[in-house]
Amino acid sequence: MATLSDARRLVVKIGSALLVDRETGALRADWLSSLAADVARIRARGTDVILVSSGSIALGREVLALGRRELPLEQSQAAAAVGQIQLARAYQDVLEPLGIVTAQVLVTLDDSTDRRRYLNSRATMETLLNLGVVPIVNENDTIATDEIRYGDNDRLAAQVAVTVGADQLVLLSDVDGLYTANPQSDPSAQHIPTVPQITFAIVAMAGDAVSELSKGGMKTKVMAARVATEAGCDLCITLGSTVNPLKALENGAKATWFTAQTTPQAARKRWIAAMKPRGIFSVDAGADAALHDGKSLLPAGVTAVSGTFDRGDPVAIVGANGTALGLGLTNYSNIEAAQIKGHRSAEVEALLGYKGRAALIHRDDMVLQDGGSQ
């Protein structure tokens, strides 16, 4: 069974019911401080941490005195706009004294379904993590309408985990895991500590939400587990209301672990390999050798560009003799790629009029035909 100490890159989801007091609508500042201490301890051992946090609407409605009633869309978005400031400040207040820089990342469903936005989100969060920042991710409720909403942060957290290539995702919840039935209505319900595979029987065990502040019930958590584990990420559901919830999990608190059957890297390779290419990059012998040595594809090694494609689209890579070498997600459109092919990366800005990226296809966005390293 996975343990939190194994994590290389960890995503933690925090629900509104944990962050905001149900009776007063105020921030649970002491609890948040204890979570910050957990984050600092985990980061100190070299683990990247990303927080996916609900709470902006709950905090904003309190500031705007909107009460507990169901809000129309425009009032929910207004509450989110006010609450996002409150939420970002709250995380900064507890993490900054621990020497941790935070960043607010607001996303919508479009950001993961559109490949270009997906790559932009991935690149931004990867850069933040490399700079030692803890991203605080939330759905952009100020602009999201039903058709571009995740709708619950369990699904959002799973998509964030996929985007950043996390190997563990912890859903801090108001329940301590998955049971064979709803334990609130069935005293004989048995806790399930490990789920090696998500079957129809497992899905059938999931019940509905048990909190008025929580939009995501157990069904959404199981669906999030399916998304995460298929992408090589272990997912854990555990009770989050306790002080230092991540420390409690490390110390053996009751939880359910859904285990991945692959790694994030292998899952990403399969995802890219299944795509249909929209163009071709022909490369010289030097680029061929560099790719098989684990390098990215640079403009200088490209001899020809064919097809019609945009940034983020899959493009085939072929050798000088026409041999298929692999497939990758391009950083440039076909028009841009044709302009910079054969040129050094340092020349890209002069050729295109903007700085751009050094690689045509980054090694992390590439899979080779013979399974070579990227």
DRENMARLO-723334 format. One record per residue: x, y, z of N, C-alpha, C in turn. Coordinates in steps of 0.2 Angstrom, whole numbers, always signed. Each point is the difference from the previous one (the first is absolute). Example, Ala and Ser with C-alpha at 12.3 -4.5 7.8 and 13.67 -1.06 7.14 Angstrom:
! DRENMARLO-723334
   npx   npy   npz  capx  capy  capz   cpx   cpy   cpz
   +66   -28   +39    -4    +6    +0    +4    +6    +0
    -2    +5    -4    +4    +6    +1    -4    +5    +3
! end
This chain:
! DRENMARLO-723334
   npx   npy   npz  capx  capy  capz   cpx   cpy   cpz
    +4    -6    +0    -4    +6    +0    +4    +6    +0
    -2    +5    -4    +4    +7    +0    +0    +3    +7
    +5    +4    +1    +1    +4    +6    +2    +7    -2
    -2    +5    +4    +1    +7    -2    +7    +1    -1
    +4    -3    +4    +8    +1    +0    +3    -2    -7
    -4    -4    -4    +3    -2    -6    -1    +6    -6
    -4    +5    +2    -2    +5    -5    +6    +4    -3
    +0    +0    -7    +5    +5    -3    -3    +6    -1
    -6    +0    -3    -4    +6    -1    -7    -1    +2
    -2    +4    +5    -7    -1    +4    -5    +5    -1
    -6    -2    -2    -5    +5    -1    -5    -2    +6
    -2    +6    +4    -5    -1    +5    -6    +4    -1
    -6    -3    +1    -6    +4    -1    -3    +1    +6
    -2    +7    +1    -3    +2    +6    -7    +3    -1
    -5    -3    +3    -7    +2    -2    -3    +5    +5
    -5    +4    -2    -3    +5    +3    -2    -2    +7
    -2    -6    +1    -3    -2    +7    +6    +0    +5
    +6    -1    -3    +6    +0    +5    +3    +7    +1
    +0    +4    -5    +3    +7    +0    -5    +5    +4
    -6    -1    -1    -5    +5    +3    -4    -3    +5
    -1    +4    +6    -4    -3    +5    -8    +0    -2
    -3    -5    +1    -7    -1    -2    -5    +5    +3
    +2    +1    +6    -5    +4    +4    +1    +8    -1
    +6    +2    +0    +2    +7    -1    +1    +3    -7
    +2    -5    -4    +3    +2    -7    +7    +3    +0
    +3    +0    +6    +7    +3    +1    +5    -6    -2
    +6    +3    -2    +6    -5    -1    +2    -3    +6
    +1    -7    -1    +3    -4    +6    +8    +1    +0
    +2    +6    +3    +7    +2    -1    +5    -5    +4
    -2    -2    +6    +4    -5    +3    +1    -6    -4
    -5    -3    -3    +1    -6    -4    +4    +2    -6
    -1    +5    -3    +4    +2    -6    +7    +1    +2
    +2    +2    +6    +7    +1    +2    +3    -7    +1
    -4    -5    +2    +3    -6    +1    +1    -4    -6
    -4    +1    -5    +1    -2    -7    +6    +3    -3
    +1    +6    +1    +6    +3    -2    +6    -3    +3
    +0    -1    +6    +6    -4    +3    +1    -7    -3
    -5    -3    -2    +0    -7    -3    +4    +1    -7
    -2    +5    -4    +2    +2    -6    +8    +1    +0
    +2    +5    +5    +7    +1    +1    +4    -6    +1
    -3    -4    +5    +4    -6    +1    +1    -5    -6
    -5    -1    -4    +0    -4    -5    +5    +3    -6
    +0    +7    -1    +4    +3    -5    +7    -1    +3
    +1    +0    +6    +7    +0    +3    +4    -6    -2
    -4    -6    -2    +3    -6    -2    +1    +0    -8
    -2    +5    -3    +1    +0    -7    -6    -1    -4
    -6    -1    +3    -6    -1    -4    -3    +7    -2
    -2    +0    -7    -4    +5    -2    -7    +0    +2
    -3    +6    +2    -7    +0    +3    -4    +5    -4
    -6    -3    -2    -5    +5    -4    -6    -1    +4
    -3    +6    +2    -7    +0    +4    -5    +2    -5
    -6    -4    +0    -6    +1    -3    -5    +2    +5
    -2    +6    +0    -4    +2    +6    -7    +3    -2
    -5    -2    +3    -6    +3    +0    -1    +6    +4
    -5    +3    +1    -1    +5    +5    -1    +7    -2
    +1    +2    -6    -1    +7    -2    -7    +2    +0
    -5    -4    -2    -7    +3    +0    -2    +0    +8
    +2    -5    +3    -2    +0    +8    +3    +6    +3
    +6    +2    -1    +3    +5    +3    -3    +7    -2
    -1    +0    -7    -3    +6    -3    -7    +2    +2
    -4    -5    +1    -7    +1    +2    +0    +2    +7
    +5    -1    +4    +0    +2    +7    +2    +8    +0
    +5    +1    -4    +2    +8    +0    -6    +4    -3
    -4    -3    -5    -5    +4    -3    -7    -1    +3
    +0    -4    +6    -6    -1    +4    -6    -3    -4
    +2    -5    -4    -5    -3    -5    -4    -5    +4
    +2    -2    +6    -4    -5    +4    +1    -7    -3
    -4    -5    +2    +1    -7    -2    -4    -3    -5
    -4    +5    -3    -5    -2    -5    +4    -2    -7
    -4    -4    -4    +3    -1    -7    +1    +6    -4
    +6    +1    -3    +1    +6    -3    -1    +0    -8
    -3    +5    -3    +0    +0    -7    +7    +0    -3
    +1    -1    -6    +7    -1    -3    +4    +7    +1
    -4    +5    -2    +4    +7    +0    +2    +1    +8
    -4    -2    +5    +2    +2    +6    +6    -5    +3
    +0    -6    -3    +5    -5    +2    +7    +2    -3
    -1    +3    -6    +6    +2    -3    +3    +7    +3
    -5    +4    +2    +3    +6    +4    +3    -3    +7
    -3    -4    +3    +3    -3    +6    +6    -3    -1
    +1    -4    -5    +7    -3    -2    +5    +6    -1
    -2    +5    -4    +5    +5    -1    +3    +3    +6
    -5    +1    +5    +2    +3    +7    +4    -5    +4
    -3    -6    +0    +3    -6    +4    +7    -2    -3
    +1    +0    -6    +7    -2    -3    +6    +4    +3
    -2    +7    +1    +5    +4    +4    +1    -2    +7
    -5    -2    +3    +0    -2    +7    +4    -7    +1
    -2    -4    -5    +3    -7    +0    +8    +0    -1
    +2    +4    -5    +7    +1    -2    +4    +3    +6
    -3    +5    +3    +3    +3    +6    +1    -5    +6
    -5    -4    +1    +0    -4    +5    +6    -5    -1
    +1    -3    -6    +5    -5    -1    +7    +4    +1
    +0    +6    -3    +6    +4    +1    +2    +1    +7
    -5    +2    +4    +1    +1    +7    +3    -5    +4
    -2    -7    -2    +2    -5    +4    +7    -3    -3
    +1    +0    -6    +6    -3    -3    +6    +5    -1
    -1    +6    +0    +5    +5    -1    +5    +0    +6
    -3    +0    +6    +5    -1    +6    +4    -6    +0
    -2    -5    -3    +4    -6    -1    +5    +0    -5
    +1    +6    -4    +4    +0    -5    -2    -2    -7
    -7    -1    +0    -3    -3    -7    -3    +5    -4
    +2    +1    -6    -4    +5    -5    -6    -4    -3
    -5    +4    +0    -6    -3    -3    -2    +3    -6
    -4    -3    -5    -3    +3    -6    -7    -2    -1
    -4    +4    -2    -7    -2    -1    -1    -1    -8
    -3    -6    -1    -1    -3    -7    -7    -1    +0
    -4    +4    -4    -7    -1    -2    -1    -3    -6
    -4    -6    +0    -1    -4    -6    -7    -1    -2
    -2    -2    -6    -7    -2    -2    +1    -7    -3
    -5    -3    -2    +0    -6    -3    +3    +0    -7
    -1    +6    -3    +3    +1    -7    +8    +0    +0
    +3    +1    +6    +7    +0    +1    +3    -7    -1
    -4    -5    +1    +2    -7    +0    -2    -3    -7
    -6    +2    -2    -3    -3    -6    +4    +3    -7
    +2    +6    +1    +3    +3    -6    +8    -1    +1
    +3    -3    -5    +7    -3    +0    +4    +6    +1
    -1    +6    -3    +5    +5    +1    +0    +3    +7
    -6    +1    +2    -1    +2    +7    +3    -5    +5
    -1    -6    -1    +3    -5    +4    +7    +0    +0
    +3    +1    -5    +8    +1    -1    +2    +6    +4
    -4    +6    -1    +2    +6    +4    +0    -1    +7
    -6    -3    +2    -1    -2    +8    +6    -4    +2
    +1    -5    -4    +6    -5    +3    +6    +4    +0
    +2    +4    -5    +6    +3    +0    +1    +5    +6
    -6    +4    +1    +0    +5    +6    +1    -4    +6
    -3    -5    +2    +0    -3    +6    +7    -4    +1
    +2    -3    -6    +7    -3    +1    +5    +6    +2
    +0    +5    -3    +4    +6    +1    +0    +2    +7
    -6    +1    +3    -1    +2    +7    +3    -5    +4
    -1    -7    -1    +3    -5    +4    +7    +0    +0
    +3    +1    -6    +7    +0    +0    +3    +6    +3
    -4    +6    +1    +2    +6    +4    -1    -1    +7
    -3    -6    +3    -1    -1    +7    -6    +3    +2
    -5    +2    -4    -6    +3    +2    -6    -6    +1
    -4    +2    +5    -6    -5    +1    -6    +3    -4
    -2    -3    -6    -6    +3    -3    -6    -1    +4
    -5    +5    +0    -6    -1    +3    -5    +0    -5
    -3    -6    -2    -5    +0    -6    -7    +0    +2
    -4    +4    -4    -7    +0    +2    -4    +1    -7
    -6    -3    +0    -4    +2    -6    -1    +7    -1
    +0    +3    -6    -1    +7    -1    -8    +1    +0
    -3    +0    +6    -7    +1    +0    -2    +7    -2
    +4    +5    +0    -2    +6    -2    -2    +1    -8
    +2    -5    -4    -2    +0    -7    -3    -6    -2
    +1    -6    +4    -2    -6    -3    -8    -1    +0
    -3    -2    -5    -7    -2    -1    +0    -8    +0
    -6    -2    +1    -1    -7    +0    +4    -4    -5
    +0    +2    -6    +3    -4    -6    +7    +0    +1
    +4    +5    +4    +7    -1    +0    +2    -1    +7
    -4    -3    +4    +2    -1    +7    +1    -7    +2
    +5    -1    +4    +1    -7    +3    -6    -2    +4
    -2    +5    +4    -6    -1    +4    +2    -3    +7
    +5    -3    +1    +3    -2    +7    +7    -1    +0
    +3    +2    +5    +8    +0    +1    +3    -7    +0
    -4    -5    +1    +3    -7    +0    +2    -1    -7
    -4    +1    -5    +2    -1    -7    +5    +5    -2
    +0    +6    +2    +5    +5    -1    +7    -2    +2
    +0    -3    +6    +6    -2    +3    +3    -6    -4
    -4    -4    -2    +2    -6    -4    +4    +3    -6
    -4    +5    -4    +3    +2    -6    +6    +4    +1
    +1    +4    +6    +6    +3    +2    +6    -5    +1
    -2    -5    +3    +5    -6    +1    +3    -2    -7
    -5    -1    -4    +2    -3    -7    +4    +5    -4
    -2    +7    +1    +4    +5    -4    +7    +1    +3
    +1    -1    +6    +7    +1    +3    +4    -6    +1
    -3    -6    -2    +3    -6    +0    +1    -2    +8
    -4    +1    +4    +0    -2    +7    +0    -7    +1
    +3    -3    +5    +0    -7    +1    -5    -1    +6
    -2    +5    +4    -5    -1    +5    -5    +6    +1
    -6    -2    +1    -5    +5    +1    -4    -2    +7
    +0    +5    +4    -4    -1    +6    -6    +4    +0
    -6    -3    +1    -6    +4    +1    -2    +0    +7
    +1    +6    +3    -2    +1    +7    -7    +1    +0
    -4    -4    +4    -7    +0    -1    -3    +0    +7
    -7    +0    +0    -4    -1    +6    -2    -7    +1
    +4    -5    -3    -1    -7    +1    +7    -3    +0
    +1    -6    +3    +7    -2    +1    +1    -6    -5
    -4    +0    -6    +2    -5    -5    -7    -3    -3
    +1    -5    -3    -5    -4    -4    -3    -5    +5
    -6    -1    +0    -3    -6    +4    -5    -4    -5
    -1    -6    +2    -4    -4    -4    -7    +2    +0
    -2    +5    +4    -7    +3    +0    +1    +7    +4
    -5    +4    +0    +0    +6    +3    +0    -1    +8
    +6    +1    +3    +0    -1    +7    -5    +4    +5
    -2    +5    -3    -5    +4    +4    -7    -3    +1
    -1    -4    -5    -7    -3    -1    +0    -8    +1
    +6    -3    +0    +1    -7    +0    +6    -2    +5
    -2    -2    +6    +5    -1    +5    +5    -6    -2
    -2    -4    -4    +4    -6    -2    +5    +2    -6
    +0    +6    -2    +4    +2    -5    +8    -1    +2
    +4    -3    -5    +7    -1    +2    +4    +5    -4
    +5    +2    +3    +5    +5    -3    +5    -4    -5
    +1    +3    -5    +5    -4    -5    +6    +4    +0
    +6    -3    +2    +6    +4    +0    +4    +1    -6
    -1    -5    -5    +4    +0    -6    -5    -2    -6
    +0    +4    -5    -3    -2    -6    +5    -1    -6
    +2    -6    -2    +5    -1    -5    -3    +1    -7
    -7    -1    -1    -3    +1    -6    -7    +3    +1
    -2    +5    -4    -7    +3    +0    -5    -4    -4
    -4    -4    +3    -4    -5    -3    -7    +3    +0
    -5    -3    -3    -7    +2    +0    -3    +0    +8
    +3    -5    +3    -2    -1    +7    +2    +6    +4
    +6    +2    -1    +3    +6    +4    -4    +6    -1
    -1    +1    -7    -4    +6    -2    -7    +0    +4
    -3    -6    +0    -7    -1    +3    +0    +1    +8
    +6    -1    +3    +0    +2    +7    +0    +7    +2
    +2    +5    -5    +1    +7    +1    -7    +3    +1
    -1    +4    +5    -6    +3    +2    +0    +7    -2
    -5    +4    +3    +0    +7    -2    +4    +5    +5
    +0    +6    -1    +3    +5    +5    -3    -1    +7
    +4    +1    +5    -3    +0    +7    +1    +7    +3
    +2    +5    -4    +1    +7    +3    -4    +5    -4
    -3    +5    +3    -3    +5    -4    +5    +5    -3
    +6    +0    +2    +5    +4    -3    +4    -4    -6
    -1    -6    +0    +4    -4    -5    -4    -2    -6
    +2    +2    -6    -3    -2    -6    +1    -7    -2
    +6    -2    +2    +3    -7    -2    -2    -5    +5
    -4    -5    -2    -1    -6    +4    +5    -5    -1
    -1    -6    +2    +4    -6    -1    +1    -2    -7
    -6    +1    -4    +0    -2    -7    +5    +5    -4
    +1    +6    +2    +4    +4    -4    +8    -2    +2
    +0    -2    +7    +7    -2    +2    +3    -6    -4
    -5    -5    -1    +2    -6    -3    +1    +2    -8
    -4    +4    -3    +1    +2    -7    +7    +4    +0
    +2    +4    +5    +6    +3    +0    +6    -5    +1
    -1    -5    +4    +5    -6    +0    +1    -3    -6
    -5    -1    -4    +0    -3    -7    +5    +4    -4
    -1    +6    +0    +4    +5    -4    +7    +0    +2
    +1    +0    +6    +7    +1    +3    +4    -7    -1
    -3    -5    +2    +3    -7    +0    +2    -2    -7
    -4    +2    -5    +1    -2    -7    +6    +4    -3
    +1    +6    +4    +6    +4    -2    +6    -1    +4
    +0    -6    +4    +6    -1    +4    +0    +3    +7
    -5    +2    +2    +0    +4    +7    -4    -4    +5
    +3    -2    +5    -4    -2    +6    -5    +5    +3
    -6    -2    +2    -4    +5    +3    -2    -3    +7
    +0    +5    +5    -2    -2    +6    -6    +5    +3
    -5    -4    +3    -6    +4    +3    +1    -1    +8
    +1    +6    +3    +0    -1    +7    -3    +6    +4
    -2    +0    +6    -3    +5    +4    +5    +6    +1
    -3    +6    -2    +4    +6    +0    -1    +4    +6
    -5    -1    +3    -2    +5    +6    +5    +0    +6
    +3    -5    +1    +5    +0    +5    +6    +5    -1
    +3    +2    +6    +6    +5    -1    +5    -4    -3
    +5    +3    -4    +5    -3    -3    -2    -7    -4
    -5    +1    -5    -3    -6    -3    +5    -4    -4
    +5    +3    -3    +5    -4    -4    +5    -4    +5
    +1    +3    +5    +5    -3    +5    -4    -6    +3
    -7    +1    +2    -4    -5    +2    +0    -6    -5
    -1    +1    -6    +0    -5    -5    +7    -4    +0
    +6    +4    +0    +6    -3    +1    +1    -5    +6
    -4    +2    +5    +0    -4    +6    -5    -5    +1
    -3    -2    -6    -4    -6    +0    -8    +2    +0
    -2    +6    -1    -7    +2    +1    -4    -4    -5
    -6    -2    +1    -4    -4    -4    -1    +3    -7
    +1    -3    -5    -1    +2    -7    -1    -5    -5
    -2    +2    -6    +0    -5    -6    +5    +2    -5
    +4    -4    -2    +5    +1    -6    -2    -3    -6
    -1    +3    -5    -1    -3    -7    +7    +0    -3
    +2    -6    -2    +7    +0    -3    +0    +0    -7
    +5    +3    -3    +1    +1    -7    +4    -6    -2
    -1    -2    -6    +3    -6    -3    +6    +1    -5
    +1    +7    +0    +6    +2    -5    +3    +6    +3
    +4    +4    -3    +3    +6    +2    -2    +6    -4
    +0    +6    +3    -2    +5    -4    +3    +1    -7
    +7    -2    +0    +4    +1    -6    -3    -5    -5
    -1    -6    +2    -2    -5    -5    -7    +1    -2
    -4    +3    +4    -7    +1    -2    +0    +6    -5
    +4    +5    +1    +0    +6    -5    +3    -3    -6
    +5    -4    +0    +2    -3    -7    -5    -3    -4
    -4    -4    +4    -6    -4    -3    -5    +5    -3
    -1    +5    +4    -5    +5    -3    +2    +4    -6
    +6    +2    +0    +3    +3    -6    +1    -5    -6
    +2    -6    +1    +1    -5    -5    -7    -2    -4
    -6    +1    +4    -6    -2    -3    -3    +6    -4
    +3    +5    -1    -2    +6    -4    +1    -1    -7
    -4    +3    -4    +1    +0    -8    +4    +6    -1
    +6    +0    -4    +4    +5    -1    -3    +5    -5
    +1    +6    +0    -3    +5    -4    +5    +3    -5
    +6    -2    +1    +6    +3    -4    +6    -5    +1
    +5    +2    -3    +7    -3    +0    +6    +4    +1
    +4    -1    +4    +7    +3    +0    +5    -5    -2
    +3    +2    -6    +6    -4    -2    +6    +2    +3
    +4    -4    +3    +6    +2    +4    +7    -3    -3
    +5    +3    +1    +7    -3    -2    +3    -5    +4
    +5    -3    -1    +3    -5    +4    +2    +2    +6
    +2    +7    +1    +2    +2    +7    -6    +1    +4
    -5    +2    -2    -6    +0    +4    -3    -7    +2
    +1    -4    -5    -2    -7    +1    +4    -3    +6
    +6    +1    +0    +4    -3    +6    -1    +4    +6
    -1    +6    +0    -2    +4    +6    -6    -2    +3
    -5    -1    -4    -7    -3    +3    +1    -6    +3
    +4    -5    -3    +1    -6    +4    +5    +0    +6
    +3    +6    +1    +4    +1    +6    -4    +4    +5
    -7    +0    -1    -4    +4    +5    -1    +7    -1
    +2    +3    -6    +0    +7    +0    -7    +2    -4
    -2    +7    +1    -5    +3    -4    +1    +1    -7
    -5    +1    -4    +1    +1    -7    +1    +8    -1
    +5    +2    -2    +2    +7    -1    -1    +2    -7
    -2    +6    -2    -1    +2    -7    +6    -1    -4
    +6    +0    +2    +6    -1    -4    +1    -6    -3
    -4    -5    +3    +1    -7    -3    -6    -2    -5
    -4    +5    -1    -6    -2    -4    +2    +3    -7
    -1    -5    -5    +1    +2    -7    -6    +1    -4
    -6    -2    +2    -6    +1    -4    -6    +0    +5
    -5    +4    -2    -6    +0    +4    -6    -1    -5
    -5    -5    +2    -5    -1    -5    -7    +0    +5
    -6    +1    -3    -6    -1    +3    -2    +7    +3
    -6    +0    +2    -3    +6    +3    -2    -1    +7
    +3    +3    +5    -1    -1    +7    +1    +7    +4
    -2    +0    +6    +1    +5    +5    +4    -2    +6
    +2    +4    +4    +3    -1    +6    -4    -5    +4
    +4    -6    +3    -4    -5    +4    -2    -5    -4
    +0    +0    -7    -2    -6    -4    +5    -5    +0
    -2    -6    -1    +5    -6    -1    +3    +1    -7
    +7    -1    +0    +4    +0    -7    +4    -6    +0
    +0    -3    -5    +5    -6    -1    +7    +2    -1
    +5    -4    +2    +7    +2    -1    +3    -6    -5
    +3    +2    -5    +3    -5    -5    +7    +2    -1
    +4    -6    -1    +7    +1    -1    +2    +2    -7
    +6    +1    -1    +3    +2    -7    -2    -5    -6
    -1    -6    +2    -2    -5    -5    -7    -2    +0
    -4    +4    +4    -7    -1    +0    -3    -4    +5
    +5    -3    +4    -2    -5    +6    -4    +4    +5
    -5    -3    +2    -4    +3    +6    +4    +0    +6
    +1    +6    +4    +4    +0    +6    -5    +0    +6
    -5    +4    -1    -5    +1    +6    -5    +5    -1
    -3    +3    +5    -6    +4    +0    +1    +5    +6
    -2    +6    -1    +0    +5    +6    -5    +5    -1
    -1    +4    +5    -4    +6    +0    +4    +6    -2
    -1    +4    -5    +4    +5    -3    -1    +7    +4
    +5    +3    +1    +0    +7    +3    -2    +6    -5
    +0    -2    -6    -1    +5    -5    -5    -3    -5
    -3    +5    -4    -5    -2    -5    +5    -2    -6
    -3    -2    -6    +3    -2    -6    +4    +6    -3
    -4    +6    +0    +3    +6    -3    +6    +2    +4
    +0    +0    +7    +5    +2    +4    +6    -5    -1
    -2    -6    +0    +6    -5    +0    +4    +0    -7
    -4    +2    -5    +3    +0    -7    +5    +6    +0
    -2    +6    +4    +5    +5    +1    +6    -1    +3
    +0    -4    +5    +6    -1    +5    +4    -6    -1
    -3    -5    -5    +4    -6    -1    +7    +1    -2
    +4    -4    +2    +7    +1    -2    +4    +5    +4
    -3    +4    +4    +3    +6    +3    +1    -2    +8
    +5    +3    +3    +1    -1    +7    -5    +4    +4
    -1    -3    +6    -6    +2    +4    +1    +8    +2
    +7    +2    +0    +1    +7    +2    -2    +5    -6
    -2    -3    -5    -2    +4    -6    -8    +1    -1
    -3    -4    +4    -8    +0    +0    -3    +6    +1
    +2    +4    +5    -3    +7    +1    +1    +4    -6
    +6    +0    -3    +1    +5    -6    -5    -2    -6
    -1    -7    +0    -3    -3    -6    -8    +1    +1
    -2    -1    +6    -8    +0    +1    -2    +7    +3
    +5    +4    +3    -3    +6    +3    -1    +0    +7
    +0    -6    +3    -1    -1    +7    +5    -6    +3
    +1    +0    +6    +5    -5    +3    -2    -7    -1
    -6    -2    +1    -2    -7    -1    +4    -5    +4
    +0    -7    -2    +3    -5    +4    +6    -3    -4
    +5    -2    +4    +6    -3    -3    -2    -6    -4
    -4    -4    +2    -1    -7    -3    -6    +0    -5
    +0    -3    -6    -6    -1    -4    -4    -5    +4
    +3    -5    +2    -4    -5    +5    +4    -2    +6
    -2    +1    +6    +3    -1    +6    +1    -8    +1
    +5    -2    +3    +0    -7    +1    -5    -3    +4
    -3    +4    +5    -6    -2    +4    -6    -1    -4
    +0    +3    -6    -6    +0    -4    +1    -5    -6
    +4    -5    +1    +2    -4    -6    +1    -7    +2
    -2    -4    -5    +1    -8    +1    +3    -2    -7
    +6    -4    +1    +3    -3    -5    -3    -6    -3
    +1    -2    -6    -3    -6    -3    +3    -6    +3
    +6    +0    +2    +3    -6    +3    +0    +0    +7
    -4    +5    +3    +0    +0    +8    +6    +3    +3
    +4    +3    -4    +6    +3    +3    -1    +6    +5
    +4    +2    +4    -1    +4    +5    -1    +7    -2
    -4    +4    +4    -2    +7    -2    +2    +4    +6
! end
